Amino acid sequence: MTPERLRAFCLDFNAAVEEFPFGPETSVFKVLGKMFALSTLDATPLTVNLKCEPDLATQLRLDHPGVIVPGWHMNKRHWNTVTVCGLPDRMVRELVEDSYDLVVAGLPRAERLRLDRG
């Protein structure tokens, strides 16, 4: 997956936006103000920080050592850093989608309903 495709995929979710709170080199993808992905899109190798259920996060790290690691500068229980080139595109897309879904699930009910109508 290329940086352009990763950016486009993240922005394809309902109400997703890209912001740069940590400087112009770090893309932060949010839904209704809550982060679901973070990446320095011009870095080599391309990595992305993604939210993950804690038990699944641990299992993914065991199944993909060196490719999926505890989230860099993040809560290591809930976030993974994923080296994009080490995984099939389909799996990267699934991990991004899971991260988005987890963040949406944590939003207040009224905001979730507003997203469903969008």
Secondary structure, 3 states (H helix, E strand, C coil): CCHHHHHHHHHCCCCEEEECCCCCCCEEEEECCEEEEEECCCCCCCEEEEECCHHHHHHHHHHCCCCEEECCCCCCCCEEEEEHHHCCHHHHHHHHHHHHHHHHHCCCHHHHHHHHHC
